[in-house]
Amino acid sequence: MAKFGELISVDKPVLIKFCANSNDTENQITTLTNVAATLRENAKVIKINVAENKALVDALEVQNIPTFMICKKGEIKWRQAGFKDDKTLIGLVLNYV
């Protein structure tokens, strides 16, 4: 969990997707790739597998897959469950740049 704290403690926004790799469709993978490519150095984009990070998932009370979060300077700024398209995610992250 300390590693997670380090990841989200940066000055730029961090978009996190909590997911189960077996549930990711090609469209969902492409969406996250497009977000990362568009935002480049303005934000970090991280994908966290819930099965491999049970303690973190429990601590953050992630109930639904996928769940997206935007963090900045160690704080969760936005959080929502359910699929989001790349344009929506990019717009949300840009609010915190």
VOBANU-876747 format. One record per atom (N, C-alpha, C, O): atom name; z, y, x. Coordinates in Angstrom, 2 decimals. Atoms other than C-alpha are relative to their C-alpha. Layout:
BEGIN
('CA',(Z,Y,X)),
...
// end
This chain:
BEGIN
('N',(0.00,-1.19,0.82)),
('CA',(0.00,0.00,0.00)),
('C',(0.00,1.26,0.86)),
('O',(-0.54,2.29,0.45)),
('N',(0.03,-1.15,-0.90)),
('CA',(0.56,2.34,2.95)),
('C',(-1.42,0.36,0.35)),
('O',(-1.77,1.54,0.46)),
('N',(1.40,-0.24,-0.32)),
('CA',(-3.09,1.94,3.80)),
('C',(-0.68,0.76,-1.14)),
('O',(-1.49,1.66,-0.89)),
('N',(0.56,-0.70,1.15)),
('CA',(-4.02,3.04,0.26)),
('C',(0.43,1.46,0.03)),
('O',(-0.38,2.35,-0.23)),
('N',(-0.50,-1.37,-0.09)),
('CA',(-1.83,6.13,0.69)),
('C',(-0.76,0.81,1.02)),
('O',(-1.03,1.99,0.81)),
('N',(0.79,-0.68,-1.03)),
('CA',(-3.73,6.99,3.85)),
('C',(-1.40,0.31,-0.50)),
('O',(-1.95,1.38,-0.21)),
('N',(1.36,-0.19,0.52)),
('CA',(-7.07,6.58,2.08)),
('C',(-0.10,1.19,-0.95)),
('O',(-1.09,1.91,-0.93)),
('N',(0.08,-1.06,1.02)),
('CA',(-6.23,9.02,-0.69)),
('C',(0.65,1.31,0.44)),
('O',(0.65,2.28,-0.32)),
('N',(-0.69,-1.20,-0.47)),
('CA',(-4.36,11.59,1.42)),
('C',(-0.92,1.03,0.64)),
('O',(-0.44,2.01,1.20)),
('N',(0.96,-0.91,-0.63)),
('CA',(-7.51,13.34,2.62)),
('C',(-0.25,1.22,-0.88)),
('O',(0.09,1.23,-2.06)),
('N',(0.25,-1.26,0.71)),
('CA',(-8.60,16.86,1.62)),
('C',(-1.17,-0.07,-0.96)),
('O',(-1.28,0.75,-1.87)),
('N',(1.14,0.11,0.91)),
('CA',(-11.79,15.71,-0.06)),
('C',(0.31,-1.04,-1.08)),
('O',(1.17,-1.90,-0.88)),
('N',(-0.26,0.96,1.06)),
('CA',(-11.91,13.78,-3.33)),
('C',(-0.40,-1.42,0.40)),
('O',(-1.33,-1.63,1.17)),
('N',(0.26,1.42,-0.22)),
('CA',(-11.82,9.99,-3.25)),
('C',(-0.22,-0.65,-1.36)),
('O',(0.69,-0.67,-2.20)),
('N',(0.31,0.73,1.23)),
('CA',(-13.54,8.09,-6.06)),
('C',(0.29,-1.46,0.27)),
('O',(-0.24,-2.05,1.21)),
('N',(-0.37,1.40,-0.17)),
('CA',(-12.04,4.63,-6.46)),
('C',(-0.42,-0.76,-1.25)),
('O',(-0.17,-0.33,-2.38)),
('N',(0.35,0.90,1.10)),
('CA',(-13.43,1.84,-8.58)),
('C',(0.78,-1.29,0.20)),
('O',(0.60,-1.98,1.21)),
('N',(-0.69,1.27,0.01)),
('CA',(-11.11,-1.05,-9.35)),
('C',(-0.85,-0.98,-0.80)),
('O',(-1.18,-0.73,-1.96)),
('N',(0.91,0.93,0.65)),
('CA',(-13.23,-4.07,-10.16)),
('C',(0.26,-1.43,0.46)),
('O',(1.02,-1.67,1.40)),
('N',(0.04,1.40,-0.42)),
('CA',(-13.65,-7.81,-9.97)),
('C',(-1.43,-0.24,0.45)),
('O',(-2.36,-0.10,-0.35)),
('N',(1.35,0.15,-0.53)),
('CA',(-16.63,-8.55,-7.74)),
('C',(-0.88,-0.90,-0.84)),
('O',(-2.08,-0.66,-0.96)),
('N',(0.80,0.93,0.79)),
('CA',(-17.73,-11.41,-9.96)),
('C',(-0.54,0.65,-1.28)),
('O',(-1.49,0.14,-1.87)),
('N',(0.44,-0.68,1.23)),
('CA',(-18.10,-8.98,-12.89)),
('C',(-1.00,1.12,0.25)),
('O',(-1.59,1.63,-0.71)),
('N',(0.92,-1.09,-0.30)),
('CA',(-20.24,-6.38,-11.10)),
('C',(-1.45,-0.41,-0.25)),
('O',(-1.92,-1.42,0.28)),
('N',(1.42,0.23,0.20)),
('CA',(-23.79,-6.24,-12.36)),
('C',(-0.78,0.80,1.03)),
('O',(-0.22,1.67,1.70)),
('N',(0.85,-0.75,-0.93)),
('CA',(-26.68,-4.97,-10.27)),
('C',(0.01,1.48,-0.34)),
('O',(0.01,2.32,0.56)),
('N',(-0.02,-1.39,0.44)),
('CA',(-26.64,-1.77,-12.34)),
('C',(1.28,0.71,0.46)),
('O',(1.23,1.86,0.88)),
('N',(-1.27,-0.60,-0.41)),
('CA',(-22.95,-1.15,-11.56)),
('C',(0.05,0.21,1.51)),
('O',(0.57,1.22,1.97)),
('N',(0.06,-0.14,-1.46)),
('CA',(-23.50,-1.74,-7.83)),
('C',(-0.90,1.17,0.37)),
('O',(-0.55,1.97,1.24)),
('N',(0.92,-1.10,-0.24)),
('CA',(-26.47,0.64,-7.87)),
('C',(0.64,1.34,-0.34)),
('O',(0.44,2.32,0.38)),
('N',(-0.67,-1.24,0.42)),
('CA',(-24.40,3.26,-9.71)),
('C',(0.93,0.50,1.09)),
('O',(0.88,1.68,1.44)),
('N',(-0.94,-0.42,-1.04)),
('CA',(-21.69,3.32,-7.04)),
('C',(-0.73,0.40,1.28)),
('O',(-0.32,1.34,1.96)),
('N',(0.81,-0.34,-1.17)),
('CA',(-24.29,3.35,-4.27)),
('C',(-0.64,1.38,-0.17)),
('O',(-0.66,2.17,0.77)),
('N',(0.60,-1.32,0.27)),
('CA',(-26.04,6.33,-5.90)),
('C',(1.02,1.12,0.09)),
('O',(0.73,2.20,0.61)),
('N',(-1.06,-1.01,-0.07)),
('CA',(-22.76,8.21,-6.23)),
('C',(0.32,0.30,1.46)),
('O',(0.38,1.47,1.85)),
('N',(-0.32,-0.19,-1.42)),
('CA',(-21.92,7.67,-2.55)),
('C',(-1.13,0.72,0.72)),
('O',(-0.87,1.61,1.54)),
('N',(1.15,-0.62,-0.67)),
('CA',(-25.43,8.65,-1.44)),
('C',(-0.14,1.47,-0.39)),
('O',(-0.50,2.30,0.45)),
('N',(0.11,-1.38,0.46)),
('CA',(-25.41,11.82,-3.54)),
('C',(1.12,0.88,0.55)),
('O',(0.87,2.01,0.97)),
('N',(-1.15,-0.80,-0.42)),
('CA',(-21.93,13.00,-2.58)),
('C',(0.13,0.11,1.52)),
('O',(0.69,1.08,2.03)),
('N',(-0.03,0.05,-1.47)),
('CA',(-22.29,12.08,1.12)),
('C',(1.36,0.35,0.55)),
('O',(2.36,-0.29,0.20)),
('N',(-1.25,-0.34,-0.67)),
('CA',(-19.61,13.79,3.20)),
('C',(0.94,0.82,-0.89)),
('O',(2.05,1.15,-0.46)),
('N',(-0.85,-0.78,0.90)),
('CA',(-18.23,15.73,0.20)),
('C',(1.11,-0.81,-0.65)),
('O',(2.07,-0.24,-1.16)),
('N',(-0.99,0.86,0.63)),
('CA',(-16.25,12.74,-1.05)),
('C',(-0.08,-1.40,0.60)),
('O',(-1.07,-1.77,1.22)),
('N',(0.00,1.42,-0.36)),
('CA',(-15.27,9.17,-0.29)),
('C',(-0.19,-0.80,-1.28)),
('O',(0.26,-0.40,-2.35)),
('N',(0.16,0.91,1.13)),
('CA',(-16.29,6.31,-2.58)),
('C',(0.50,-1.35,0.47)),
('O',(0.03,-1.90,1.46)),
('N',(-0.65,1.25,-0.38)),
('CA',(-14.17,3.17,-2.46)),
('C',(-0.01,-0.97,-1.18)),
('O',(0.20,-0.58,-2.32)),
('N',(-0.03,1.07,1.00)),
('CA',(-14.40,-0.11,-4.33)),
('C',(1.14,-0.93,0.38)),
('O',(1.22,-1.39,1.51)),
('N',(-1.15,0.86,-0.26)),
('CA',(-11.22,-2.18,-4.65)),
('C',(-0.05,-1.21,-0.92)),
('O',(-0.10,-1.08,-2.14)),
('N',(0.01,1.26,0.74)),
('CA',(-11.27,-5.82,-5.70)),
('C',(1.42,-0.27,-0.49)),
('O',(2.35,-0.35,0.31)),
('N',(-1.33,0.17,0.57)),
('CA',(-8.35,-6.40,-8.07)),
('C',(0.65,-1.32,0.40)),
('O',(1.86,-1.39,0.56)),
('N',(-0.55,1.30,-0.36)),
('CA',(-7.95,-10.07,-7.15)),
('C',(0.58,0.00,1.42)),
('O',(1.53,-0.73,1.70)),
('N',(-0.44,-0.05,-1.39)),
('CA',(-7.50,-9.21,-3.47)),
('C',(1.07,1.06,0.25)),
('O',(1.60,1.15,1.36)),
('N',(-0.95,-1.10,-0.16)),
('CA',(-5.16,-6.26,-4.07)),
('C',(0.99,0.06,-1.17)),
('O',(1.21,1.11,-1.76)),
('N',(-0.87,0.15,1.18)),
('CA',(-2.72,-7.49,-6.72)),
('C',(1.19,0.98,0.02)),
('O',(1.52,1.58,-1.00)),
('N',(-1.17,-0.89,-0.08)),
('CA',(0.28,-5.47,-5.47)),
('C',(-0.38,1.44,-0.33)),
('O',(0.35,2.13,-1.05)),
('N',(0.48,-1.35,0.27)),
('CA',(-1.71,-2.22,-5.56)),
('C',(-0.36,0.16,-1.47)),
('O',(0.00,1.16,-2.10)),
('N',(0.40,-0.03,1.41)),
('CA',(-3.17,-3.00,-8.98)),
('C',(1.23,0.06,-0.90)),
('O',(1.26,0.82,-1.87)),
('N',(-1.23,-0.02,0.78)),
('CA',(0.30,-3.72,-10.34)),
('C',(0.72,1.34,0.13)),
('O',(1.20,1.89,-0.86)),
('N',(-0.69,-1.27,-0.22)),
('CA',(1.79,-0.57,-8.77)),
('C',(-0.68,1.15,-0.74)),
('O',(0.00,2.05,-1.24)),
('N',(0.74,-1.07,0.69)),
('CA',(-0.95,1.61,-10.28)),
('C',(-0.24,-0.32,-1.47)),
('O',(-0.86,0.47,-2.19)),
('N',(0.11,0.43,1.40)),
('CA',(-0.81,-0.29,-13.59)),
('C',(-1.45,0.00,-0.50)),
('O',(-1.74,0.49,-1.59)),
('N',(1.39,0.14,0.39)),
('CA',(-4.53,-0.98,-13.66)),
('C',(-0.09,-1.17,-0.97)),
('O',(0.21,-2.31,-0.60)),
('N',(0.03,1.01,1.05)),
('CA',(-5.04,-2.89,-16.91)),
('C',(-1.42,-0.49,-0.31)),
('O',(-1.61,-1.66,-0.64)),
('N',(1.37,0.32,0.41)),
('CA',(-8.79,-2.81,-17.54)),
('C',(-0.96,0.12,1.18)),
('O',(-0.74,0.91,2.10)),
('N',(1.01,0.01,-1.05)),
('CA',(-11.81,-3.50,-15.35)),
('C',(-1.33,0.39,-0.62)),
('O',(-1.70,-0.19,-1.64)),
('N',(-0.38,-0.80,-1.15)),
('CA',(-13.50,-1.37,-14.26)),
('C',(0.93,1.15,-0.40)),
('O',(0.91,1.60,-1.54)),
('N',(-0.77,-1.23,0.13)),
('CA',(-11.01,1.46,-13.84)),
('C',(-0.42,0.90,1.15)),
('O',(-0.49,0.47,2.30)),
('N',(0.37,-0.99,-1.01)),
('CA',(-12.06,4.59,-12.01)),
('C',(1.14,1.01,0.16)),
('O',(1.81,1.36,-0.80)),
('N',(-0.97,-1.05,-0.30)),
('CA',(-9.76,7.09,-10.31)),
('C',(-0.63,0.98,0.98)),
('O',(-1.45,0.61,1.82)),
('N',(0.35,-1.00,-1.01)),
('CA',(-10.34,10.32,-8.46)),
('C',(1.33,0.50,0.55)),
('O',(2.18,0.98,-0.20)),
('N',(-1.21,-0.46,-0.68)),
('CA',(-7.65,11.18,-5.92)),
('C',(-0.37,1.08,1.00)),
('O',(-1.48,1.12,1.52)),
('N',(0.19,-1.04,-1.02)),
('CA',(-7.25,14.17,-3.64)),
('C',(1.37,0.41,0.50)),
('O',(2.29,0.65,-0.28)),
('N',(-1.27,-0.38,-0.65)),
('CA',(-4.49,15.04,-1.18)),
('C',(1.16,-0.86,-0.48)),
('O',(2.28,-0.37,-0.66)),
('N',(-1.05,0.94,0.37)),
('CA',(-2.55,11.96,-2.24)),
('C',(0.35,-0.06,-1.46)),
('O',(1.26,-0.80,-1.84)),
('N',(-0.30,-0.03,1.43)),
('CA',(-2.57,12.69,-5.97)),
('C',(-1.16,-0.54,-0.82)),
('O',(-2.33,-0.31,-0.49)),
('N',(1.03,0.44,0.94)),
('CA',(-4.44,10.99,-8.79)),
('C',(-0.32,1.18,-0.90)),
('O',(0.54,1.69,-1.62)),
('N',(0.44,-1.17,0.76)),
('CA',(-6.45,13.78,-10.40)),
('C',(-0.64,-0.39,-1.34)),
('O',(-0.57,0.36,-2.31)),
('N',(0.71,0.47,1.20)),
('CA',(-8.42,11.74,-12.96)),
('C',(0.00,-1.51,0.01)),
('O',(-0.06,-2.13,1.07)),
('N',(0.00,1.46,0.10)),
('CA',(-8.34,8.17,-14.23)),
('C',(-0.55,-0.39,-1.38)),
('O',(-0.19,0.20,-2.40)),
('N',(0.53,0.49,1.27)),
('CA',(-10.30,6.27,-16.87)),
('C',(-0.57,-1.40,0.18)),
('O',(-1.16,-1.71,1.22)),
('N',(0.55,1.36,-0.02)),
('CA',(-11.23,2.68,-17.66)),
('C',(-1.34,0.00,-0.73)),
('O',(-1.60,0.83,-1.59)),
('N',(1.30,0.16,0.65)),
('CA',(-14.70,1.56,-18.67)),
('C',(-1.13,0.45,0.90)),
('O',(-0.94,1.27,1.80)),
('N',(1.16,-0.31,-0.81)),
('CA',(-18.17,1.80,-17.22)),
('C',(-0.39,1.47,-0.14)),
('O',(-0.37,2.02,-1.24)),
('N',(0.50,-1.38,-0.04)),
('CA',(-19.41,5.27,-16.21)),
('C',(-1.31,-0.01,0.78)),
('O',(-1.45,-0.72,1.77)),
('N',(1.26,-0.07,-0.72)),
('CA',(-22.95,6.13,-15.15)),
('C',(0.14,0.91,1.21)),
('O',(1.12,1.64,1.33)),
('N',(-0.09,-0.75,-1.25)),
('CA',(-23.70,7.74,-11.79)),
('C',(0.05,1.51,-0.21)),
('O',(0.80,2.19,0.48)),
('N',(-0.01,-1.44,0.25)),
('CA',(-24.41,11.22,-13.19)),
('C',(1.37,0.47,-0.47)),
('O',(1.84,1.53,-0.06)),
('N',(-1.33,-0.35,0.49)),
('CA',(-21.07,11.27,-15.01)),
('C',(1.01,-0.01,1.14)),
('O',(1.80,0.92,1.29)),
('N',(-0.94,0.11,-1.11)),
('CA',(-19.15,10.10,-11.95)),
('C',(-0.20,1.12,1.02)),
('O',(0.77,1.70,1.51)),
('N',(0.29,-1.08,-0.95)),
('CA',(-20.88,12.61,-9.67)),
('C',(0.55,1.32,-0.53)),
('O',(1.20,2.06,0.20)),
('N',(-0.51,-1.23,0.60)),
('CA',(-20.07,15.45,-12.07)),
('C',(1.52,0.08,0.03)),
('O',(2.09,1.13,0.31)),
('N',(-1.46,0.02,-0.03)),
('CA',(-16.44,14.40,-12.30)),
('C',(0.54,0.26,1.40)),
('O',(1.46,1.05,1.58)),
('N',(-0.48,-0.18,-1.37)),
('CA',(-16.01,14.16,-8.52)),
('C',(-0.24,1.43,0.47)),
('O',(0.62,2.01,1.14)),
('N',(0.31,-1.37,-0.43)),
('CA',(-17.71,17.54,-7.97)),
('C',(1.02,1.03,-0.51)),
('O',(1.16,2.10,0.07)),
('N',(-1.06,-0.89,0.48)),
('CA',(-14.93,19.13,-10.05)),
('C',(1.14,0.15,0.99)),
('O',(1.91,1.10,0.91)),
('N',(-1.12,0.01,-0.95)),
('CA',(-12.56,18.34,-7.18)),
('C',(-0.41,0.28,1.44)),
('O',(0.42,0.19,2.34)),
('N',(0.48,-0.29,-1.37)),
('CA',(-14.72,19.24,-4.15)),
('C',(0.50,1.37,0.42)),
('O',(0.22,1.82,1.53)),
// end
